[in-house]
């Protein structure tokens, strides 16, 4: 289930996003260079339009508001997981008990499930192996890591970001 948006709105959103990224990456703000950027971004949007790949999944501008809240939390989780994995490697007394677990997903779209699976993999100590409908097979470095993931905080936050809960 993907949110239906007007393709023209999505095309405009894609152009704005591409142009902002182009401006941030360029660092040059002369009239000529900015006009090259406008032309380049417009060409990409035009070609995407002709290829009929502009949709809510390919241009997820509806997730921007939720992502502003989710991404800082995810970065903090990545930092905490890095510290945990480092401790497990450097301190032999800490358990490394690899496990395969299945976690439930509450996301309503394929895009939401992919974001959740990628978030799991970005967090050190866990790797998403397979996504199947409403479940993700995950390899966790230790029992505590698996239990924390099964509590479902990340799942709830991704669902909230998705905005369909």
N, C-alpha and C positions, 0 to 999 in steps of 0.2 A: 504494500500500500504506500504510494507516494503522494504527497500533497500536490494537488493540481494548481498550478500557477499559470498566469498568462505568459506565454512564451516571450512576448515583447518585454514584460517586466523582467523576466529572467535574463534576456539578452542585455538589457540596460544594466542590470545588476552585475552581470559578467563583465561588461565593458568598464564599469566603475571600479570593480575589484581589480581587474587587470591593469587599469591605468594607475591606480594607487600603488600597486606593487611595482609597476614600471617606474613611477616617480621615485619611490623609496630606493629602488635598486640603481637608478641612473645617477642621481647626485648632480646632474647638470640641468639647469633651469633656463636655458636660453629659448627664445621663441622657436628657432629652427629645430632644436632637439625635442622640445615639447610637442611640436607639430609632427615630428617623426613618431613619437610615442603614441599620439592620438591616432595617426594613420595605422600604425602596427596593431594597436588594440582593436581598432575598428575592423581591420582585415581579419584578425583572428575570430572576432564575433561573427562577422559575415560568413566566413568559411564554416564555422560551427553551426550557424543557422542553416546553411545550404546542406550540411551533412546530417541535419536533424538530430543533433546530439545535445541540444540545449533543453534540459528538463530539470525538474526539482532534485533529481539525484545527482546529475552532473554539475549543476550549479546550485549547491545547497545554501543559498543566501538566507533561507528561513532558519538555519542553525546558528547564525552569527550571534544573536542575543544570548542563547544558551551557552555557546562556546566561550563567550567572554567570562562566564562564571565557571565553566567546567575546566578550561585549560589551566588556569592557575592551580586549581586543586590537583589536577593530574600531574603537573610539574612537581608539586610538593610530594605526591605519592612516589614519583620516580626518584626524588632525592632520598626519601626515607628508605625505599627499597634498595637503593645503591648502598646506603650505609649498612643495612641489614646483610646484604650479600657480602660486602667487604668484611664485616665482622665474622661471618660464617667461614670465609676463606682464610682469614688471618688467625682466628682463634679455633684451634682444633677441638676444643671442648664443645663448641656449638654444633648442633646436629645438622647434618645435610642428609635428609631422608627424601629422595626424589619420589614424587607421586604423580599419578595420572588421576585427575578428577574431572567430573562434569559439572559445569555451572549452568544454572537456568538463566535465560535471557528474557527480559520483559519488553524489549524494544519491539515496535510495531512494523518497522521497515527494514529492508535488507541493509540500507545505509547505516541505520542505527546499530544493527548487529555487527557490521564491519567495524564501526567506530569502537564498539565495546571490545571486540576481539583484538583490534590493534592496540587499544589502551592496555589490555592485559599483557600483550607482548612487549610494549614499550616499558613496562614496569619490570625492572630486573628481578630475576628469580621466578618468573612465570613466562610461559610461552603458549600461545593459542595454537593448537595443532589442527583442529577441525571444527568448523561451524556447521551445525545441522539443525535447521528449523529453529527451535527454541532452546537449544543446548550448545555449549561450546566445550570441547575436550581440551583440557589445559594440563600442561606439565608444570608442576611446582617444585621448587628446590627443597622445600621442607613442609612438614605437617602444619606448622604454625602459619606459614604463608598460604597454604591451601585453605585452612580454616578462615583466615582473614578474607580471602577472596569469596568464599562461600557465604559470608555474612551478607554480601550483596550491596555494599555501599557504592561500589563503582557502577554496578548495574543500574541502581536507582538514579545515580547522577547522570549517566548517559541517557536514560529514558527521559529524565527531566529536561536535558538539553534538547532531545529530539522534539519535545513539546507536544507529544501526543498522549501523554499519560492522563 
